Amino acid sequence: MEFIGNPLLILGAKQCCNRINSLVEQTKKESIARTSKLIVLDNKAFK
């Protein structure tokens, strides 16, 4: 089943790569903007 699974895995990784990068960038921005030690992020835009 590798001949089906590997291409699907690669396709899925390519599709979600940009969303993961956007999530990381937003998290970095939030961490810089906050002064408290505890940050709770509500990432509804990335579902």
mmCIF entry with sequence, helices, sheets and N, C-alpha, C, O atoms, coordinates in Angstrom:
data_MODEL
# 
_entry.id   MODEL 
# 
_entity.id                         1 
_entity.type                       polymer 
_entity.pdbx_number_of_molecules   1 
# 
_entity_poly.entity_id                      1 
_entity_poly.type                           'polypeptide(L)' 
_entity_poly.nstd_linkage                   no 
_entity_poly.nstd_monomer                   no 
_entity_poly.pdbx_seq_one_letter_code       MEFIGNPLLILGAKQCCNRINSLVEQTKKESIARTSKLIVLDNKAFK 
_entity_poly.pdbx_seq_one_letter_code_can   MEFIGNPLLILGAKQCCNRINSLVEQTKKESIARTSKLIVLDNKAFK 
_entity_poly.pdbx_strand_id                 A 
# 
loop_
_entity_poly_seq.entity_id 
_entity_poly_seq.num 
_entity_poly_seq.mon_id 
_entity_poly_seq.hetero 
1 1  MET n 
1 2  GLU n 
1 3  PHE n 
1 4  ILE n 
1 5  GLY n 
1 6  ASN n 
1 7  PRO n 
1 8  LEU n 
1 9  LEU n 
1 10 ILE n 
1 11 LEU n 
1 12 GLY n 
1 13 ALA n 
1 14 LYS n 
1 15 GLN n 
1 16 CYS n 
1 17 CYS n 
1 18 ASN n 
1 19 ARG n 
1 20 ILE n 
1 21 ASN n 
1 22 SER n 
1 23 LEU n 
1 24 VAL n 
1 25 GLU n 
1 26 GLN n 
1 27 THR n 
1 28 LYS n 
1 29 LYS n 
1 30 GLU n 
1 31 SER n 
1 32 ILE n 
1 33 ALA n 
1 34 ARG n 
1 35 THR n 
1 36 SER n 
1 37 LYS n 
1 38 LEU n 
1 39 ILE n 
1 40 VAL n 
1 41 LEU n 
1 42 ASP n 
1 43 ASN n 
1 44 LYS n 
1 45 ALA n 
1 46 PHE n 
1 47 LYS n 
# 
_struct_asym.id          A 
_struct_asym.entity_id   1 
# 
loop_
_struct_conf.conf_type_id 
_struct_conf.id 
_struct_conf.pdbx_PDB_helix_id 
_struct_conf.beg_label_comp_id 
_struct_conf.beg_label_asym_id 
_struct_conf.beg_label_seq_id 
_struct_conf.pdbx_beg_PDB_ins_code 
_struct_conf.end_label_comp_id 
_struct_conf.end_label_asym_id 
_struct_conf.end_label_seq_id 
_struct_conf.pdbx_end_PDB_ins_code 
_struct_conf.beg_auth_comp_id 
_struct_conf.beg_auth_asym_id 
_struct_conf.beg_auth_seq_id 
_struct_conf.end_auth_comp_id 
_struct_conf.end_auth_asym_id 
_struct_conf.end_auth_seq_id 
_struct_conf.pdbx_PDB_helix_class 
_struct_conf.details 
_struct_conf.pdbx_PDB_helix_length 
HELX_P HELX_P1 AA1 GLU A 2  ? ALA A 33 ? GLU A 2  ALA A 33 1 ? 32 
HELX_P HELX_P2 AA2 LYS A 44 ? PHE A 46 ? LYS A 44 PHE A 46 5 ? 3  
# 
_struct_conf_type.id          HELX_P 
_struct_conf_type.criteria    ? 
_struct_conf_type.reference   ? 
# 
loop_
_atom_site.group_PDB 
_atom_site.id 
_atom_site.type_symbol 
_atom_site.label_atom_id 
_atom_site.label_alt_id 
_atom_site.label_comp_id 
_atom_site.label_asym_id 
_atom_site.label_entity_id 
_atom_site.label_seq_id 
_atom_site.pdbx_PDB_ins_code 
_atom_site.Cartn_x 
_atom_site.Cartn_y 
_atom_site.Cartn_z 
_atom_site.occupancy 
_atom_site.B_iso_or_equiv 
_atom_site.pdbx_formal_charge 
_atom_site.auth_seq_id 
_atom_site.auth_comp_id 
_atom_site.auth_asym_id 
_atom_site.auth_atom_id 
_atom_site.pdbx_PDB_model_num 
ATOM 1   N N  . MET A 1 1  ? 0.817   -1.197 0.000  1.00 0.00 ? 1  MET A N  1 
ATOM 2   C CA . MET A 1 1  ? 0.000   0.000  0.000  1.00 0.00 ? 1  MET A CA 1 
ATOM 3   C C  . MET A 1 1  ? 0.864   1.266  0.000  1.00 0.00 ? 1  MET A C  1 
ATOM 4   O O  . MET A 1 1  ? 0.321   2.371  -0.034 1.00 0.00 ? 1  MET A O  1 
ATOM 5   N N  . GLU A 1 2  ? 2.175   1.135  0.037  1.00 0.00 ? 2  GLU A N  1 
ATOM 6   C CA . GLU A 1 2  ? 3.029   2.315  0.023  1.00 0.00 ? 2  GLU A CA 1 
ATOM 7   C C  . GLU A 1 2  ? 2.869   3.126  -1.251 1.00 0.00 ? 2  GLU A C  1 
ATOM 8   O O  . GLU A 1 2  ? 2.997   4.350  -1.229 1.00 0.00 ? 2  GLU A O  1 
ATOM 9   N N  . PHE A 1 3  ? 2.591   2.450  -2.363 1.00 0.00 ? 3  PHE A N  1 
ATOM 10  C CA . PHE A 1 3  ? 2.484   3.149  -3.640 1.00 0.00 ? 3  PHE A CA 1 
ATOM 11  C C  . PHE A 1 3  ? 1.297   4.116  -3.650 1.00 0.00 ? 3  PHE A C  1 
ATOM 12  O O  . PHE A 1 3  ? 1.282   5.052  -4.450 1.00 0.00 ? 3  PHE A O  1 
ATOM 13  N N  . ILE A 1 4  ? 0.308   3.912  -2.785 1.00 0.00 ? 4  ILE A N  1 
ATOM 14  C CA . ILE A 1 4  ? -0.812  4.842  -2.658 1.00 0.00 ? 4  ILE A CA 1 
ATOM 15  C C  . ILE A 1 4  ? -0.562  5.811  -1.496 1.00 0.00 ? 4  ILE A C  1 
ATOM 16  O O  . ILE A 1 4  ? -0.838  7.005  -1.616 1.00 0.00 ? 4  ILE A O  1 
ATOM 17  N N  . GLY A 1 5  ? -0.048  5.310  -0.393 1.00 0.00 ? 5  GLY A N  1 
ATOM 18  C CA . GLY A 1 5  ? 0.103   6.108  0.821  1.00 0.00 ? 5  GLY A CA 1 
ATOM 19  C C  . GLY A 1 5  ? 1.124   7.218  0.718  1.00 0.00 ? 5  GLY A C  1 
ATOM 20  O O  . GLY A 1 5  ? 0.866   8.338  1.159  1.00 0.00 ? 5  GLY A O  1 
ATOM 21  N N  . ASN A 1 6  ? 2.273   6.931  0.145  1.00 0.00 ? 6  ASN A N  1 
ATOM 22  C CA . ASN A 1 6  ? 3.331   7.944  0.066  1.00 0.00 ? 6  ASN A CA 1 
ATOM 23  C C  . ASN A 1 6  ? 2.926   9.167  -0.756 1.00 0.00 ? 6  ASN A C  1 
ATOM 24  O O  . ASN A 1 6  ? 3.132   10.288 -0.291 1.00 0.00 ? 6  ASN A O  1 
ATOM 25  N N  . PRO A 1 7  ? 2.365   9.008  -1.946 1.00 0.00 ? 7  PRO A N  1 
ATOM 26  C CA . PRO A 1 7  ? 1.937   10.203 -2.692 1.00 0.00 ? 7  PRO A CA 1 
ATOM 27  C C  . PRO A 1 7  ? 0.851   11.004 -1.968 1.00 0.00 ? 7  PRO A C  1 
ATOM 28  O O  . PRO A 1 7  ? 0.836   12.233 -2.034 1.00 0.00 ? 7  PRO A O  1 
ATOM 29  N N  . LEU A 1 8  ? -0.052  10.310 -1.280 1.00 0.00 ? 8  LEU A N  1 
ATOM 30  C CA . LEU A 1 8  ? -1.090  11.015 -0.527 1.00 0.00 ? 8  LEU A CA 1 
ATOM 31  C C  . LEU A 1 8  ? -0.497  11.779 0.649  1.00 0.00 ? 8  LEU A C  1 
ATOM 32  O O  . LEU A 1 8  ? -0.929  12.893 0.947  1.00 0.00 ? 8  LEU A O  1 
ATOM 33  N N  . LEU A 1 9  ? 0.478   11.196 1.312  1.00 0.00 ? 9  LEU A N  1 
ATOM 34  C CA . LEU A 1 9  ? 1.160   11.864 2.407  1.00 0.00 ? 9  LEU A CA 1 
ATOM 35  C C  . LEU A 1 9  ? 1.874   13.114 1.919  1.00 0.00 ? 9  LEU A C  1 
ATOM 36  O O  . LEU A 1 9  ? 1.794   14.160 2.562  1.00 0.00 ? 9  LEU A O  1 
ATOM 37  N N  . ILE A 1 10 ? 2.556   13.023 0.817  1.00 0.00 ? 10 ILE A N  1 
ATOM 38  C CA . ILE A 1 10 ? 3.282   14.165 0.247  1.00 0.00 ? 10 ILE A CA 1 
ATOM 39  C C  . ILE A 1 10 ? 2.297   15.250 -0.182 1.00 0.00 ? 10 ILE A C  1 
ATOM 40  O O  . ILE A 1 10 ? 2.540   16.432 0.061  1.00 0.00 ? 10 ILE A O  1 
ATOM 41  N N  . LEU A 1 11 ? 1.214   14.874 -0.801 1.00 0.00 ? 11 LEU A N  1 
ATOM 42  C CA . LEU A 1 11 ? 0.198   15.838 -1.226 1.00 0.00 ? 11 LEU A CA 1 
ATOM 43  C C  . LEU A 1 11 ? -0.395  16.574 -0.025 1.00 0.00 ? 11 LEU A C  1 
ATOM 44  O O  . LEU A 1 11 ? -0.556  17.794 -0.062 1.00 0.00 ? 11 LEU A O  1 
ATOM 45  N N  . GLY A 1 12 ? -0.714  15.845 1.025  1.00 0.00 ? 12 GLY A N  1 
ATOM 46  C CA . GLY A 1 12 ? -1.266  16.459 2.234  1.00 0.00 ? 12 GLY A CA 1 
ATOM 47  C C  . GLY A 1 12 ? -0.280  17.391 2.902  1.00 0.00 ? 12 GLY A C  1 
ATOM 48  O O  . GLY A 1 12 ? -0.664  18.459 3.379  1.00 0.00 ? 12 GLY A O  1 
ATOM 49  N N  . ALA A 1 13 ? 0.986   17.005 2.946  1.00 0.00 ? 13 ALA A N  1 
ATOM 50  C CA . ALA A 1 13 ? 2.014   17.854 3.549  1.00 0.00 ? 13 ALA A CA 1 
ATOM 51  C C  . ALA A 1 13 ? 2.180   19.150 2.764  1.00 0.00 ? 13 ALA A C  1 
ATOM 52  O O  . ALA A 1 13 ? 2.350   20.216 3.355  1.00 0.00 ? 13 ALA A O  1 
ATOM 53  N N  . LYS A 1 14 ? 2.132   19.067 1.444  1.00 0.00 ? 14 LYS A N  1 
ATOM 54  C CA . LYS A 1 14 ? 2.248   20.270 0.611  1.00 0.00 ? 14 LYS A CA 1 
ATOM 55  C C  . LYS A 1 14 ? 1.063   21.199 0.821  1.00 0.00 ? 14 LYS A C  1 
ATOM 56  O O  . LYS A 1 14 ? 1.223   22.420 0.827  1.00 0.00 ? 14 LYS A O  1 
ATOM 57  N N  . GLN A 1 15 ? -0.125  20.631 0.994  1.00 0.00 ? 15 GLN A N  1 
ATOM 58  C CA . GLN A 1 15 ? -1.322  21.442 1.155  1.00 0.00 ? 15 GLN A CA 1 
ATOM 59  C C  . GLN A 1 15 ? -1.349  22.171 2.495  1.00 0.00 ? 15 GLN A C  1 
ATOM 60  O O  . GLN A 1 15 ? -1.839  23.298 2.563  1.00 0.00 ? 15 GLN A O  1 
ATOM 61  N N  . CYS A 1 16 ? -0.845  21.566 3.548  1.00 0.00 ? 16 CYS A N  1 
ATOM 62  C CA . CYS A 1 16 ? -0.938  22.186 4.871  1.00 0.00 ? 16 CYS A CA 1 
ATOM 63  C C  . CYS A 1 16 ? 0.301   23.001 5.237  1.00 0.00 ? 16 CYS A C  1 
ATOM 64  O O  . CYS A 1 16 ? 0.293   23.677 6.266  1.00 0.00 ? 16 CYS A O  1 
ATOM 65  N N  . CYS A 1 17 ? 1.346   22.963 4.447  1.00 0.00 ? 17 CYS A N  1 
ATOM 66  C CA . CYS A 1 17 ? 2.593   23.657 4.756  1.00 0.00 ? 17 CYS A CA 1 
ATOM 67  C C  . CYS A 1 17 ? 2.382   25.159 4.938  1.00 0.00 ? 17 CYS A C  1 
ATOM 68  O O  . CYS A 1 17 ? 2.894   25.736 5.898  1.00 0.00 ? 17 CYS A O  1 
ATOM 69  N N  . ASN A 1 18 ? 1.645   25.797 4.046  1.00 0.00 ? 18 ASN A N  1 
ATOM 70  C CA . ASN A 1 18 ? 1.417   27.242 4.143  1.00 0.00 ? 18 ASN A CA 1 
ATOM 71  C C  . ASN A 1 18 ? 0.600   27.604 5.375  1.00 0.00 ? 18 ASN A C  1 
ATOM 72  O O  . ASN A 1 18 ? 0.859   28.627 6.008  1.00 0.00 ? 18 ASN A O  1 
ATOM 73  N N  . ARG A 1 19 ? -0.380  26.782 5.722  1.00 0.00 ? 19 ARG A N  1 
ATOM 74  C CA . ARG A 1 19 ? -1.191  27.061 6.911  1.00 0.00 ? 19 ARG A CA 1 
ATOM 75  C C  . ARG A 1 19 ? -0.362  26.929 8.184  1.00 0.00 ? 19 ARG A C  1 
ATOM 76  O O  . ARG A 1 19 ? -0.529  27.712 9.120  1.00 0.00 ? 19 ARG A O  1 
ATOM 77  N N  . ILE A 1 20 ? 0.526   25.947 8.222  1.00 0.00 ? 20 ILE A N  1 
ATOM 78  C CA . ILE A 1 20 ? 1.388   25.770 9.385  1.00 0.00 ? 20 ILE A CA 1 
ATOM 79  C C  . ILE A 1 20 ? 2.333   26.954 9.510  1.00 0.00 ? 20 ILE A C  1 
ATOM 80  O O  . ILE A 1 20 ? 2.545   27.464 10.610 1.00 0.00 ? 20 ILE A O  1 
ATOM 81  N N  . ASN A 1 21 ? 2.904   27.398 8.393  1.00 0.00 ? 21 ASN A N  1 
ATOM 82  C CA . ASN A 1 21 ? 3.783   28.563 8.418  1.00 0.00 ? 21 ASN A CA 1 
ATOM 83  C C  . ASN A 1 21 ? 3.045   29.807 8.906  1.00 0.00 ? 21 ASN A C  1 
ATOM 84  O O  . ASN A 1 21 ? 3.594   30.580 9.692  1.00 0.00 ? 21 ASN A O  1 
ATOM 85  N N  . SER A 1 22 ? 1.815   30.010 8.454  1.00 0.00 ? 22 SER A N  1 
ATOM 86  C CA . SER A 1 22 ? 1.019   31.154 8.901  1.00 0.00 ? 22 SER A CA 1 
ATOM 87  C C  . SER A 1 22 ? 0.730   31.078 10.394 1.00 0.00 ? 22 SER A C  1 
ATOM 88  O O  . SER A 1 22 ? 0.787   32.090 11.092 1.00 0.00 ? 22 SER A O  1 
ATOM 89  N N  . LEU A 1 23 ? 0.420   29.889 10.880 1.00 0.00 ? 23 LEU A N  1 
ATOM 90  C CA . LEU A 1 23 ? 0.156   29.698 12.304 1.00 0.00 ? 23 LEU A CA 1 
ATOM 91  C C  . LEU A 1 23 ? 1.392   30.014 13.134 1.00 0.00 ? 23 LEU A C  1 
ATOM 92  O O  . LEU A 1 23 ? 1.284   30.662 14.175 1.00 0.00 ? 23 LEU A O  1 
ATOM 93  N N  . VAL A 1 24 ? 2.551   29.573 12.695 1.00 0.00 ? 24 VAL A N  1 
ATOM 94  C CA . VAL A 1 24 ? 3.802   29.841 13.404 1.00 0.00 ? 24 VAL A CA 1 
ATOM 95  C C  . VAL A 1 24 ? 4.094   31.333 13.427 1.00 0.00 ? 24 VAL A C  1 
ATOM 96  O O  . VAL A 1 24 ? 4.477   31.873 14.465 1.00 0.00 ? 24 VAL A O  1 
ATOM 97  N N  . GLU A 1 25 ? 3.918   32.001 12.302 1.00 0.00 ? 25 GLU A N  1 
ATOM 98  C CA . GLU A 1 25 ? 4.175   33.442 12.231 1.00 0.00 ? 25 GLU A CA 1 
ATOM 99  C C  . GLU A 1 25 ? 3.227   34.215 13.141 1.00 0.00 ? 25 GLU A C  1 
ATOM 100 O O  . GLU A 1 25 ? 3.648   35.148 13.826 1.00 0.00 ? 25 GLU A O  1 
ATOM 101 N N  . GLN A 1 26 ? 1.949   33.834 13.153 1.00 0.00 ? 26 GLN A N  1 
ATOM 102 C CA . GLN A 1 26 ? 0.983   34.507 14.031 1.00 0.00 ? 26 GLN A CA 1 
ATOM 103 C C  . GLN A 1 26 ? 1.349   34.283 15.497 1.00 0.00 ? 26 GLN A C  1 
ATOM 104 O O  . GLN A 1 26 ? 1.251   35.205 16.306 1.00 0.00 ? 26 GLN A O  1 
ATOM 105 N N  . THR A 1 27 ? 1.764   33.081 15.840 1.00 0.00 ? 27 THR A N  1 
ATOM 106 C CA . THR A 1 27 ? 2.153   32.772 17.209 1.00 0.00 ? 27 THR A CA 1 
ATOM 107 C C  . THR A 1 27 ? 3.368   33.591 17.624 1.00 0.00 ? 27 THR A C  1 
ATOM 108 O O  . THR A 1 27 ? 3.424   34.083 18.751 1.00 0.00 ? 27 THR A O  1 
ATOM 109 N N  . LYS A 1 28 ? 4.333   33.741 16.739 1.00 0.00 ? 28 LYS A N  1 
ATOM 110 C CA . LYS A 1 28 ? 5.510   34.565 17.025 1.00 0.00 ? 28 LYS A CA 1 
ATOM 111 C C  . LYS A 1 28 ? 5.112   36.014 17.284 1.00 0.00 ? 28 LYS A C  1 
ATOM 112 O O  . LYS A 1 28 ? 5.592   36.632 18.235 1.00 0.00 ? 28 LYS A O  1 
ATOM 113 N N  . LYS A 1 29 ? 4.236   36.556 16.442 1.00 0.00 ? 29 LYS A N  1 
ATOM 114 C CA . LYS A 1 29 ? 3.788   37.936 16.613 1.00 0.00 ? 29 LYS A CA 1 
ATOM 115 C C  . LYS A 1 29 ? 3.067   38.120 17.943 1.00 0.00 ? 29 LYS A C  1 
ATOM 116 O O  . LYS A 1 29 ? 3.286   39.115 18.633 1.00 0.00 ? 29 LYS A O  1 
ATOM 117 N N  . GLU A 1 30 ? 2.216   37.179 18.304 1.00 0.00 ? 30 GLU A N  1 
ATOM 118 C CA . GLU A 1 30 ? 1.485   37.258 19.564 1.00 0.00 ? 30 GLU A CA 1 
ATOM 119 C C  . GLU A 1 30 ? 2.429   37.191 20.755 1.00 0.00 ? 30 GLU A C  1 
ATOM 120 O O  . GLU A 1 30 ? 2.225   37.891 21.747 1.00 0.00 ? 30 GLU A O  1 
ATOM 121 N N  . SER A 1 31 ? 3.448   36.366 20.667 1.00 0.00 ? 31 SER A N  1 
ATOM 122 C CA . SER A 1 31 ? 4.374   36.228 21.789 1.00 0.00 ? 31 SER A CA 1 
ATOM 123 C C  . SER A 1 31 ? 5.205   37.489 21.984 1.00 0.00 ? 31 SER A C  1 
ATOM 124 O O  . SER A 1 31 ? 5.575   37.811 23.113 1.00 0.00 ? 31 SER A O  1 
ATOM 125 N N  . ILE A 1 32 ? 5.502   38.200 20.922 1.00 0.00 ? 32 ILE A N  1 
ATOM 126 C CA . ILE A 1 32 ? 6.253   39.451 21.029 1.00 0.00 ? 32 ILE A CA 1 
ATOM 127 C C  . ILE A 1 32 ? 5.363   40.561 21.587 1.00 0.00 ? 32 ILE A C  1 
ATOM 128 O O  . ILE A 1 32 ? 5.824   41.388 22.374 1.00 0.00 ? 32 ILE A O  1 
ATOM 129 N N  . ALA A 1 33 ? 4.097   40.585 21.188 1.00 0.00 ? 33 ALA A N  1 
ATOM 130 C CA . ALA A 1 33 ? 3.178   41.650 21.575 1.00 0.00 ? 33 ALA A CA 1 
ATOM 131 C C  . ALA A 1 33 ? 2.722   41.531 23.032 1.00 0.00 ? 33 ALA A C  1 
ATOM 132 O O  . ALA A 1 33 ? 2.322   42.534 23.624 1.00 0.00 ? 33 ALA A O  1 
ATOM 133 N N  . ARG A 1 34 ? 2.769   40.374 23.604 1.00 0.00 ? 34 ARG A N  1 
ATOM 134 C CA . ARG A 1 34 ? 2.275   40.150 24.976 1.00 0.00 ? 34 ARG A CA 1 
ATOM 135 C C  . ARG A 1 34 ? 3.372   40.363 25.999 1.00 0.00 ? 34 ARG A C  1 
ATOM 136 O O  . ARG A 1 34 ? 4.553   40.134 25.737 1.00 0.00 ? 34 ARG A O  1 
ATOM 137 N N  . THR A 1 35 ? 2.950   40.804 27.163 1.00 0.00 ? 35 THR A N  1 
ATOM 138 C CA . THR A 1 35 ? 3.909   40.992 28.254 1.00 0.00 ? 35 THR A CA 1 
ATOM 139 C C  . THR A 1 35 ? 3.692   39.991 29.379 1.00 0.00 ? 35 THR A C  1 
ATOM 140 O O  . THR A 1 35 ? 4.559   39.841 30.240 1.00 0.00 ? 35 THR A O  1 
ATOM 141 N N  . SER A 1 36 ? 2.554   39.304 29.389 1.00 0.00 ? 36 SER A N  1 
ATOM 142 C CA . SER A 1 36 ? 2.302   38.329 30.442 1.00 0.00 ? 36 SER A CA 1 
ATOM 143 C C  . SER A 1 36 ? 3.039   37.023 30.154 1.00 0.00 ? 36 SER A C  1 
ATOM 144 O O  . SER A 1 36 ? 3.454   36.765 29.024 1.00 0.00 ? 36 SER A O  1 
ATOM 145 N N  . LYS A 1 37 ? 3.193   36.214 31.183 1.00 0.00 ? 37 LYS A N  1 
ATOM 146 C CA . LYS A 1 37 ? 3.909   34.944 31.026 1.00 0.00 ? 37 LYS A CA 1 
ATOM 147 C C  . LYS A 1 37 ? 3.040   33.862 30.394 1.00 0.00 ? 37 LYS A C  1 
ATOM 148 O O  . LYS A 1 37 ? 3.560   32.917 29.800 1.00 0.00 ? 37 LYS A O  1 
ATOM 149 N N  . LEU A 1 38 ? 1.730   33.993 30.519 1.00 0.00 ? 38 LEU A N  1 
ATOM 150 C CA . LEU A 1 38 ? 0.811   32.985 30.000 1.00 0.00 ? 38 LEU A CA 1 
ATOM 151 C C  . LEU A 1 38 ? 0.063   33.556 28.794 1.00 0.00 ? 38 LEU A C  1 
ATOM 152 O O  . LEU A 1 38 ? -0.573  34.606 28.880 1.00 0.00 ? 38 LEU A O  1 
ATOM 153 N N  . ILE A 1 39 ? 0.152   32.859 27.696 1.00 0.00 ? 39 ILE A N  1 
ATOM 154 C CA . ILE A 1 39 ? -0.537  33.281 26.468 1.00 0.00 ? 39 ILE A CA 1 
ATOM 155 C C  . ILE A 1 39 ? -1.464  32.160 26.027 1.00 0.00 ? 39 ILE A C  1 
ATOM 156 O O  . ILE A 1 39 ? -1.038  31.015 25.873 1.00 0.00 ? 39 ILE A O  1 
ATOM 157 N N  . VAL A 1 40 ? -2.736  32.494 25.826 1.00 0.00 ? 40 VAL A N  1 
ATOM 158 C CA . VAL A 1 40 ? -3.699  31.537 25.310 1.00 0.00 ? 40 VAL A CA 1 
ATOM 159 C C  . VAL A 1 40 ? -4.088  32.000 23.913 1.00 0.00 ? 40 VAL A C  1 
ATOM 160 O O  . VAL A 1 40 ? -4.657  33.079 23.743 1.00 0.00 ? 40 VAL A O  1 
ATOM 161 N N  . LEU A 1 41 ? -3.782  31.189 22.928 1.00 0.00 ? 41 LEU A N  1 
ATOM 162 C CA . LEU A 1 41 ? -4.093  31.530 21.546 1.00 0.00 ? 41 LEU A CA 1 
ATOM 163 C C  . LEU A 1 41 ? -5.337  30.786 21.100 1.00 0.00 ? 41 LEU A C  1 
ATOM 164 O O  . LEU A 1 41 ? -5.451  29.574 21.286 1.00 0.00 ? 41 LEU A O  1 
ATOM 165 N N  . ASP A 1 42 ? -6.266  31.519 20.513 1.00 0.00 ? 42 ASP A N  1 
ATOM 166 C CA . ASP A 1 42 ? -7.483  30.936 19.964 1.00 0.00 ? 42 ASP A CA 1 
ATOM 167 C C  . ASP A 1 42 ? -7.338  30.969 18.456 1.00 0.00 ? 42 ASP A C  1 
ATOM 168 O O  . ASP A 1 42 ? -7.613  31.994 17.832 1.00 0.00 ? 42 ASP A O  1 
ATOM 169 N N  . ASN A 1 43 ? -6.921  29.886 17.871 1.00 0.00 ? 43 ASN A N  1 
ATOM 170 C CA . ASN A 1 43 ? -6.600  29.839 16.453 1.00 0.00 ? 43 ASN A CA 1 
ATOM 171 C C  . ASN A 1 43 ? -7.744  29.276 15.620 1.00 0.00 ? 43 ASN A C  1 
ATOM 172 O O  . ASN A 1 43 ? -7.570  28.305 14.882 1.00 0.00 ? 43 ASN A O  1 
ATOM 173 N N  . LYS A 1 44 ? -8.906  29.891 15.745 1.00 0.00 ? 44 LYS A N  1 
ATOM 174 C CA . LYS A 1 44 ? -10.069 29.417 14.987 1.00 0.00 ? 44 LYS A CA 1 
ATOM 175 C C  . LYS A 1 44 ? -9.892  29.606 13.489 1.00 0.00 ? 44 LYS A C  1 
ATOM 176 O O  . LYS A 1 44 ? -10.507 28.890 12.699 1.00 0.00 ? 44 LYS A O  1 
ATOM 177 N N  . ALA A 1 45 ? -9.062  30.558 13.091 1.00 0.00 ? 45 ALA A N  1 
ATOM 178 C CA . ALA A 1 45 ? -8.865  30.810 11.666 1.00 0.00 ? 45 ALA A CA 1 
ATOM 179 C C  . ALA A 1 45 ? -8.069  29.690 10.997 1.00 0.00 ? 45 ALA A C  1 
ATOM 180 O O  . ALA A 1 45 ? -8.050  29.607 9.769  1.00 0.00 ? 45 ALA A O  1 
ATOM 181 N N  . PHE A 1 46 ? -7.421  28.836 11.765 1.00 0.00 ? 46 PHE A N  1 
ATOM 182 C CA . PHE A 1 46 ? -6.569  27.799 11.189 1.00 0.00 ? 46 PHE A CA 1 
ATOM 183 C C  . PHE A 1 46 ? -7.192  26.409 11.252 1.00 0.00 ? 46 PHE A C  1 
ATOM 184 O O  . PHE A 1 46 ? -6.490  25.414 11.067 1.00 0.00 ? 46 PHE A O  1 
ATOM 185 N N  . LYS A 1 47 ? -8.472  26.323 11.505 1.00 0.00 ? 47 LYS A N  1 
ATOM 186 C CA . LYS A 1 47 ? -9.135  25.013 11.561 1.00 0.00 ? 47 LYS A CA 1 
ATOM 187 C C  . LYS A 1 47 ? -9.462  24.519 10.192 1.00 0.00 ? 47 LYS A C  1 
ATOM 188 O O  . LYS A 1 47 ? -10.022 23.433 10.045 1.00 0.00 ? 47 LYS A O  1 
# 
